[in-house]
């Protein structure tokens, strides 16, 4: 999965290690309320943004990527943590646009 992302992940995005991925996966599970769009979905952290609390998760079903702004607190609203879903091509465009302004 990371091989696909490697071609367009530039600063401020970093691909992450398996142990870091597990840590972010656990944090996401702690934060999600039952009404959140990612609640109950299999999510795997694959990259993070070095200058913000944004993490990219691959969501197995529906095979999309989510950019999640982690809050490091238990949320009760479906709005938090703020999450945007992308196809792979949309994610590439988004990451490249962020990198231009970094």
C-alpha positions in Angstrom: 0.0 0.0 0.0 2.8 2.5 0.9 4.5 1.8 -2.5 1.5 3.4 -4.2 1.7 6.4 -2.0 5.5 6.8 -2.2 5.3 8.4 -5.7 3.5 11.5 -4.4 4.2 11.8 -0.7 6.4 14.8 -0.2 6.9 17.3 2.7 5.0 17.9 4.9 3.7 14.3 4.5 5.7 11.3 5.8 5.0 7.6 5.3 5.0 5.9 8.7 6.3 2.7 10.3 4.2 -0.2 11.3 4.6 0.6 15.0 3.6 4.3 14.4 0.6 3.1 12.3 -0.6 0.9 15.2 -0.3 3.9 17.6 -2.4 6.1 15.3 -4.9 3.3 14.7 -5.4 3.0 18.4 -5.8 6.8 18.8 -8.4 6.9 16.1 -10.4 4.2 17.7 -10.3 6.1 21.1 -11.6 9.3 19.5 -14.5 8.0 17.3 -18.1 8.4 18.5 -20.6 5.8 17.3 -22.0 8.4 14.9 -18.7 9.2 13.1 -18.3 8.2 9.5 -15.3 6.0 10.3 -16.8 4.3 13.4 -16.6 0.5 13.0 -14.6 0.7 9.8 -11.2 -1.0 9.4 -8.7 1.8 9.2 -4.9 1.6 8.8 -2.7 4.7 9.3 -0.3 5.0 6.4 1.1 8.6 6.6 1.1 11.7 8.7 1.6 15.4 8.2 4.6 16.7 10.1 3.3 20.2 10.9 -0.3 19.3 12.0 -2.2 16.5 13.6 -3.4 15.1 10.2 -3.0 11.4 9.6 -3.9 9.5 6.4 -5.8 6.3 7.0 -6.6 3.7 4.3 -10.2 2.5 4.8 -10.6 -1.0 3.7 -14.3 -0.7 2.8 -15.0 1.4 0.7 -11.3 1.3 -0.4 -10.8 5.0 0.2 -8.3 7.2 2.1 -9.3 9.4 5.0 -7.4 12.5 6.1 -8.2 12.8 9.8 -7.3 15.7 12.0 -6.8 13.8 15.3 -7.8 15.7 18.5 -6.3 13.4 21.2 -9.5 13.4 23.1 -12.7 11.2 23.2 -15.2 12.8 20.9 -19.0 12.7 21.2 -19.9 14.4 18.0 -20.0 12.9 14.5 -18.1 16.0 13.3 -14.9 15.3 15.1 -12.3 14.3 14.5 -12.6 16.2 11.2 -12.4 13.7 8.4 -12.2 14.0 4.6 -12.5 10.9 2.3 -10.6 10.6 -0.9 -10.1 8.1 -3.7 -6.4 7.4 -4.5 -6.3 9.9 -7.3 -8.1 12.6 -5.2 -5.6 11.9 -2.4 -2.7 12.4 -4.7 -4.1 15.7 -5.9 -4.8 16.8 -2.3 -1.3 15.9 -1.1 0.4 17.6 -4.0 -1.6 20.8 -3.4 -0.6 20.8 0.3 3.0 20.2 -0.6 3.1 23.3 -3.0 2.3 25.6 -0.1 4.5 23.9 2.5 
